[in-house]
Amino acid sequence: QVQLVESGGGLVQAGGSLRLSCAARGRTLRNYAMGWFRQAPGAEREFVAAISWSGGITYYADSVKGRFTISRDNAKNTVALQMNSLKPEDTAVYYCAGDYRAYDIALRSRYEYRYWGPGTQVTVSS
């Protein structure tokens, strides 16, 4: 079983940048599809970005396309989310998620992920 831990959250002004990192413990992330989700108060958890285990396939929510970039370093067992041009509506708890896949595929549905980190808070002030 893989354990995921996020880091890098914090408070930033609108227009600023943050870089979130997700570290895996317990096993390698090789052959794991990975994703980032977020949940604002009173809202459902929503998809942000996903990446296949090779890094060759990525998906983004329309709301973050062109501003956020997902990447991974399988040698370091980490996945990152670079967030630029942040907006107040990006404020949420951000979660890293992962699941094993035999095929190189990226997953956009939260129901396809079995493993989740505890989350990290991102607050964007106006």
trRosetta pair geometry for C-beta under 8 A, 3 or more apart (Angstrom, degrees):
i j d omega theta_ij theta_ji phi_ij phi_ji
1 26 6.0 -39 90 150 59 152
1 27 7.5 155 79 1 20 123
1 115 7.3 161 -172 -98 79 120
2 24 5.3 -28 -169 -159 114 108
2 25 7.3 134 -166 66 63 43
2 26 5.1 179 -122 73 41 115
2 27 5.0 -91 -85 50 87 99
2 29 7.2 95 -141 -89 152 68
2 32 6.9 1 -6 -96 169 154
2 98 6.1 -49 91 86 142 134
2 115 5.2 24 74 -148 95 168
3 24 7.0 133 72 -161 50 54
3 25 4.4 -28 67 65 105 96
3 26 4.9 102 9 -10 89 127
3 115 7.6 -134 -100 -165 23 119
4 22 5.6 -6 -168 -174 104 106
4 23 7.3 151 -153 76 53 42
4 24 5.9 -25 -97 -101 68 66
4 25 7.8 -172 -74 21 23 77
4 96 4.9 -143 165 96 133 113
4 97 7.3 -170 48 -100 171 23
4 98 6.0 153 -67 8 136 115
4 115 5.8 120 -12 144 117 103
4 116 6.5 -107 54 156 128 17
4 117 3.8 -94 112 -64 98 89
5 22 7.1 154 76 -154 38 57
5 23 5.2 -21 62 60 92 91
5 25 6.8 32 -4 -7 112 114
5 96 7.9 5 74 45 12 135
5 117 5.5 150 -101 -137 19 115
5 118 7.1 7 -124 19 64 96
6 9 7.0 50 134 -26 113 108
6 20 6.1 -14 -164 -174 104 108
6 21 7.0 148 -155 82 54 47
6 22 5.3 -26 -96 -97 69 76
6 94 6.5 -179 -170 99 159 89
6 95 6.9 -126 -34 -132 146 33
6 96 4.9 165 -73 -7 101 112
6 117 4.5 126 -21 123 91 153
6 118 7.1 -137 27 59 97 66
6 119 6.3 -12 38 -154 139 12
6 120 4.1 -129 116 -16 119 114
7 20 7.2 156 81 -157 40 62
7 21 5.1 -17 62 62 89 96
7 22 7.9 169 19 -82 68 33
7 23 7.2 16 5 -3 112 107
7 120 6.3 154 -108 -88 16 151
8 18 6.2 133 152 169 96 96
8 19 5.4 -90 -164 96 142 57
8 20 4.2 180 77 -114 128 41
8 21 5.1 114 -26 9 130 79
8 120 6.5 77 57 132 62 162
9 18 7.0 44 -126 173 35 147
9 20 6.4 30 -62 -104 68 100
9 94 6.4 176 -88 35 115 110
9 120 3.4 -178 -18 149 128 102
9 121 4.9 128 151 66 144 44
9 122 4.8 -112 -141 -66 94 67
10 18 6.4 -180 46 -120 93 130
10 121 7.7 89 -69 91 17 79
10 122 7.1 10 44 -119 38 58
10 123 7.4 -85 135 37 33 83
11 123 4.7 -20 -107 73 72 108
11 124 8.0 167 -157 -84 52 26
11 125 6.6 30 -174 -20 96 110
12 16 4.0 -137 172 86 112 137
12 17 7.2 -133 -167 55 156 21
12 18 5.5 -141 -24 -50 151 108
12 86 5.7 67 97 59 125 154
12 122 7.6 -24 20 -165 107 84
12 123 7.4 148 25 84 61 58
12 124 5.7 -24 75 -109 83 69
12 125 7.4 -170 93 19 32 81
13 16 5.0 99 61 -21 67 123
13 124 7.3 62 175 -163 13 68
13 125 5.4 -46 -111 67 56 92
14 86 6.3 -132 -134 97 43 76
14 87 5.9 36 -137 -126 98 40
14 88 5.9 -35 -83 -41 114 78
14 124 5.7 85 -82 166 63 104
14 125 6.7 -108 -24 89 79 45
14 126 5.3 32 -26 -119 134 46
15 85 6.2 -22 -134 -136 45 51
15 86 6.8 -55 22 52 12 67
16 86 5.4 -29 67 34 66 116
16 124 7.5 -172 49 -131 99 93
17 82 7.3 -7 -169 -177 111 80
17 83 6.2 162 -154 91 62 61
17 84 4.7 -11 -104 -106 105 62
17 85 7.7 21 -79 -13 79 37
17 86 6.7 168 -91 -18 30 106
18 83 5.0 -1 60 59 79 112
18 86 6.7 43 6 -58 97 145
18 122 6.2 -173 65 -130 162 113
19 80 6.1 -9 -177 -169 97 112
19 81 7.2 164 -158 82 51 50
19 82 5.1 -13 -111 -107 88 66
19 83 7.1 -174 -84 21 37 74
20 36 7.1 110 85 -123 141 137
20 80 6.6 153 84 -159 56 57
20 81 4.3 0 56 53 106 100
20 83 6.9 45 -5 -11 98 113
20 94 5.8 -83 -106 107 163 148
20 96 7.7 -171 144 -62 119 104
20 120 6.3 167 -133 66 112 137
20 122 7.5 -66 -67 -66 122 125
21 78 5.8 -19 -168 -168 99 120
21 79 7.5 145 -160 79 51 45
21 80 5.2 -21 -103 -103 67 80
21 81 8.0 -154 -68 23 29 68
22 34 7.1 170 81 -168 145 130
22 36 7.7 -157 -33 -86 137 91
22 78 6.4 147 76 -160 54 65
22 79 4.4 -13 57 60 111 92
22 80 7.3 -161 18 -75 75 34
22 81 7.8 54 -16 -10 104 96
22 96 3.4 132 -112 -117 140 160
22 117 6.1 -135 -136 -34 102 148
23 77 6.5 59 -158 112 67 93
23 78 5.3 -25 -98 -102 64 89
24 27 7.0 -62 153 72 118 55
24 28 7.3 85 102 -157 139 20
24 29 4.8 159 -2 -56 160 104
24 32 7.7 131 -98 49 156 162
24 77 4.6 -112 52 172 101 104
24 78 7.3 -154 5 -82 82 40
24 79 8.0 65 -33 -4 101 95
24 98 7.1 5 -97 0 120 167
28 32 8.0 -175 120 -5 60 115
28 74 7.3 49 -179 -174 102 86
28 77 6.1 -114 -135 -100 57 107
29 32 4.5 -88 -164 43 66 127
29 34 6.7 10 -168 -59 126 127
29 53 7.2 -173 143 -134 78 91
29 72 7.1 -131 117 -168 141 128
29 74 6.0 -136 79 -127 96 73
29 77 5.2 139 0 -143 106 67
29 78 7.8 -167 7 -14 151 15
29 79 7.1 -165 -167 -40 165 102
29 98 6.6 -90 -133 -142 98 150
30 53 6.3 80 -167 -176 40 123
30 74 5.5 76 -82 -164 77 124
31 53 5.1 25 -107 -137 15 169
31 100 5.8 21 127 -147 98 81
31 101 6.6 -160 175 62 72 52
31 102 7.1 4 -159 -105 115 33
32 53 5.6 120 53 -98 36 108
32 98 4.6 16 170 -175 125 114
32 99 6.5 152 -153 74 80 20
32 100 5.6 -50 -98 -89 70 51
32 101 7.3 106 -136 16 26 77
33 50 6.8 12 172 -176 101 106
33 51 7.3 178 -160 89 64 46
33 52 5.7 -36 -113 -126 87 47
33 53 6.0 -77 -70 -42 50 82
33 98 6.8 161 83 -151 48 61
33 99 5.7 -15 57 63 93 77
33 100 7.8 119 14 -150 77 6
33 101 4.8 34 -19 3 111 130
33 105 5.9 -39 -84 86 137 69
33 106 5.9 163 -151 -121 113 36
33 107 4.8 95 131 -2 142 106
33 112 7.9 -24 87 129 137 118
33 113 8.0 -121 93 -94 97 88
34 50 7.0 168 94 -153 46 61
34 51 5.4 -11 66 60 91 91
34 53 7.6 107 -8 -89 89 58
34 70 7.8 -177 101 177 101 127
34 72 6.2 124 41 -84 144 134
34 79 4.6 -145 147 -91 157 160
34 96 7.0 -17 -169 -171 102 91
34 97 7.0 153 -158 85 54 52
34 98 4.8 -17 -104 -99 74 88
35 47 7.0 -51 179 -141 130 85
35 48 7.5 140 172 55 84 77
35 49 6.6 180 -153 95 68 48
35 50 4.0 -20 -103 -103 98 82
35 51 7.2 171 -83 18 52 62
35 70 7.9 -27 -132 -135 43 158
35 96 7.6 152 84 -159 45 48
35 97 4.8 -19 64 64 91 100
35 98 7.4 174 21 -77 68 44
35 106 7.5 116 -79 -171 97 83
35 107 5.9 -92 -42 77 133 86
35 108 7.4 157 -119 -109 144 31
35 110 8.0 -142 99 -99 144 58
35 113 6.3 -114 40 -68 120 141
36 48 4.3 -54 104 70 95 122
36 49 4.9 19 43 50 106 86
36 50 7.6 -152 23 -70 62 48
36 70 6.4 -161 3 -100 118 119
36 79 7.8 -165 -54 131 95 121
36 81 4.8 50 -65 -74 163 145
36 94 6.1 -7 -170 -173 104 103
36 95 7.0 151 -156 79 54 48
36 96 6.1 -28 -100 -101 69 56
36 97 7.4 171 -87 19 21 83
37 45 5.1 38 154 172 129 102
37 46 6.3 166 -161 82 85 32
37 47 5.8 -48 -108 -103 84 36
37 48 5.7 178 -107 2 25 94
37 94 7.3 158 84 -156 41 55
37 95 4.8 -18 65 62 90 101
37 97 6.0 31 -1 -9 112 126
37 110 5.7 57 -96 -97 156 110
38 45 7.1 173 88 -152 24 66
38 46 6.0 -25 64 60 73 83
38 48 5.3 72 -8 -54 100 125
38 90 7.7 -47 175 -169 172 62
38 92 3.8 80 172 106 111 144
38 93 6.6 160 -154 79 67 42
38 94 4.8 -28 -97 -99 91 65
38 95 6.9 174 -86 15 36 76
38 122 7.6 -53 -128 39 126 121
39 43 6.2 -176 -162 84 63 88
39 44 7.0 -85 -125 145 94 25
39 45 4.3 -41 -76 -96 110 70
39 46 7.1 144 -86 11 55 69
39 92 5.6 151 67 -172 27 109
39 93 5.3 -19 60 58 87 94
39 95 7.1 29 -2 -10 102 116
39 119 7.7 -52 37 -123 108 141
40 43 4.3 36 64 29 88 130
40 91 6.4 78 -116 98 104 74
40 92 4.3 -74 -69 -99 69 95
40 93 7.9 170 -83 15 30 67
43 46 7.1 -34 143 -20 117 112
43 92 7.8 -63 62 -115 128 116
45 95 7.0 -16 -148 26 125 137
45 110 5.6 92 105 -98 118 163
46 61 6.9 58 146 -99 106 154
47 50 7.2 -32 -162 -35 110 106
47 59 8.0 -22 163 114 129 114
47 61 5.4 152 102 -68 83 109
47 108 5.3 30 -140 -173 158 76
47 109 7.3 -58 -70 -95 129 24
47 110 6.8 -142 -69 -46 82 86
48 60 7.4 -27 156 -147 50 66
48 61 5.5 -65 -130 2 30 120
48 64 5.8 33 -161 8 79 157
48 68 6.7 -58 170 116 102 169
48 81 7.1 26 122 -140 134 145
48 94 7.2 -5 -14 -136 162 98
49 58 6.8 -8 -173 -172 98 96
49 59 6.7 169 -153 88 51 57
49 60 5.0 -7 -105 -106 86 70
49 61 7.0 -93 -59 1 57 79
49 64 6.7 -88 -53 91 101 140
49 68 5.8 -137 -47 120 137 126
49 69 7.9 121 -139 -176 163 13
49 70 4.0 177 138 -40 134 130
49 81 6.3 151 47 -120 136 108
50 58 6.8 165 86 -152 54 51
50 59 4.6 6 50 49 100 100
50 70 7.0 139 54 69 7 172
50 106 4.2 129 123 177 108 102
50 107 5.5 -152 -153 62 146 47
50 108 5.5 -118 -5 -82 147 57
51 55 5.9 0 178 -119 118 51
51 57 7.0 147 -156 85 47 60
51 58 5.0 -9 -101 -102 76 82
51 70 4.8 -153 -42 125 118 123
51 71 7.1 132 -94 -111 163 15
51 72 5.6 177 111 -19 147 117
51 79 6.8 177 48 -142 132 117
51 106 5.7 -47 -139 -113 8 114
52 55 6.7 -112 71 -25 74 13
52 56 5.9 -39 63 54 125 70
52 57 3.9 56 -11 49 126 101
52 58 7.5 -110 4 -62 78 48
52 101 7.8 -82 -146 70 80 138
52 104 4.7 67 167 178 135 74
52 105 5.5 150 -114 67 109 9
52 106 4.5 -85 -53 -56 77 78
53 72 7.9 -84 -148 91 37 162
53 74 7.3 66 180 -91 77 129
53 101 6.8 -166 -20 59 119 97
53 104 6.0 -113 47 -120 86 72
54 57 7.4 67 59 8 96 81
54 104 4.8 -1 -1 -137 116 130
55 58 7.7 1 -172 -55 52 100
55 71 6.9 30 -139 -153 115 61
55 72 5.3 -145 -86 49 102 100
55 74 7.8 -120 -33 -28 112 105
56 104 6.4 21 49 164 114 134
57 104 6.5 135 5 146 121 91
57 105 6.7 -34 70 -142 155 27
57 106 4.4 -147 116 -17 106 113
58 70 5.7 170 -142 63 118 108
58 106 6.2 148 -110 -94 22 162
59 106 5.1 165 -2 121 104 136
59 108 5.4 -64 104 -80 154 107
60 64 5.5 -122 -177 83 108 93
60 65 4.5 135 105 -87 130 76
60 68 6.4 160 -137 73 122 103
60 70 7.5 -177 -83 -2 90 110
61 64 5.2 63 65 20 91 98
61 65 7.0 -139 90 -35 41 83
62 65 5.6 -36 -141 1 34 120
63 89 7.7 -102 -175 118 128 122
64 67 5.4 -106 -167 62 60 102
64 68 4.0 -4 166 12 118 124
64 83 7.7 -61 -151 -125 119 89
64 90 7.6 94 -96 -110 101 109
65 68 7.6 -51 -80 42 20 85
67 83 6.8 24 139 -159 92 60
67 84 5.3 -144 -168 71 68 75
67 85 4.7 -102 -131 60 111 108
67 86 7.6 139 170 -75 129 42
68 81 6.1 -10 -169 -175 110 92
68 82 6.6 156 -157 83 54 56
68 83 5.1 -10 -106 -106 89 67
68 84 7.3 -177 -79 25 40 69
69 81 7.4 160 80 -156 44 47
69 82 4.5 -5 56 55 95 107
69 84 7.9 27 0 1 96 105
70 79 7.0 -3 -170 179 93 99
70 80 7.2 162 -153 86 47 54
70 81 5.5 -16 -100 -103 72 73
70 82 7.9 -160 -72 22 25 72
71 79 7.3 171 90 -157 42 58
71 80 5.1 -10 62 58 89 99
71 82 7.2 25 7 -7 111 105
72 78 6.9 178 -151 97 62 51
72 79 4.5 -22 -102 -106 90 75
72 80 7.2 179 -84 17 38 71
73 76 4.2 17 111 35 119 107
73 77 7.6 -32 95 20 78 22
73 78 5.1 10 52 58 98 91
73 79 7.9 -167 23 -79 62 35
73 80 7.7 38 -5 -10 96 107
74 77 7.0 34 -165 -78 37 42
79 96 6.3 143 72 -145 121 122
79 98 7.8 171 -8 -76 148 113
81 94 7.1 -135 62 176 153 144
83 86 5.7 54 142 -79 108 101
83 90 6.9 140 -173 179 135 150
83 122 7.4 28 56 -148 168 153
86 90 5.1 -106 -157 50 84 149
86 122 7.8 -129 -144 168 138 119
86 124 4.6 -150 145 -111 114 136
87 90 5.1 112 58 -12 69 99
87 124 6.1 89 101 119 22 156
88 91 5.9 -18 -178 -15 53 114
88 124 5.0 -151 -101 98 37 100
88 125 7.0 19 -101 -155 94 12
88 126 4.7 -17 -60 -62 134 95
89 124 7.8 -37 33 64 31 131
90 122 6.5 -55 133 120 93 126
90 124 5.1 57 62 -5 97 144
91 122 6.3 -153 -129 105 43 74
91 123 5.2 34 -130 -130 104 49
91 124 5.1 -131 -61 28 86 81
92 121 8.0 -151 115 -144 29 55
92 122 6.2 5 57 57 58 96
93 119 4.2 21 168 178 112 132
93 120 6.9 152 -158 70 70 24
93 121 5.5 -39 -101 -94 73 61
93 122 7.5 152 -108 18 22 73
94 119 6.4 146 71 -153 36 74
94 120 5.5 -27 60 63 90 79
94 121 7.8 153 14 -107 77 12
94 122 5.4 40 -17 -7 116 119
95 116 5.7 -8 179 -163 123 101
95 117 5.8 177 -157 61 69 84
95 118 8.0 -143 -119 98 89 16
95 119 4.8 -39 -82 -92 81 82
96 116 7.2 147 83 -156 53 51
96 117 4.3 42 50 4 94 127
97 110 7.0 -168 -65 -137 175 70
97 113 3.8 28 165 175 123 161
97 115 6.5 145 -159 85 59 59
97 116 5.1 -16 -103 -100 83 72
97 117 7.5 -120 -66 8 46 77
98 113 6.4 95 49 -148 14 106
98 114 7.9 -47 92 58 56 69
98 115 4.8 -27 64 72 83 114
99 107 6.6 5 46 14 118 162
99 112 6.1 -137 35 141 157 73
99 113 4.8 -147 -30 -125 114 53
99 114 5.1 104 -106 16 102 85
99 115 6.4 165 -76 19 60 88
101 104 7.6 140 106 -89 116 16
101 105 5.3 -106 154 46 156 101
101 107 7.5 175 -51 -42 142 117
107 112 4.3 -137 -168 97 134 139
107 113 6.5 155 105 -57 141 87
108 112 7.8 59 53 26 38 135
109 112 4.7 93 74 -7 94 104
109 113 8.0 -172 99 -7 60 83
110 113 6.1 -61 -163 31 46 109
113 116 6.6 96 128 -67 118 84
117 120 7.8 -12 121 -20 129 87
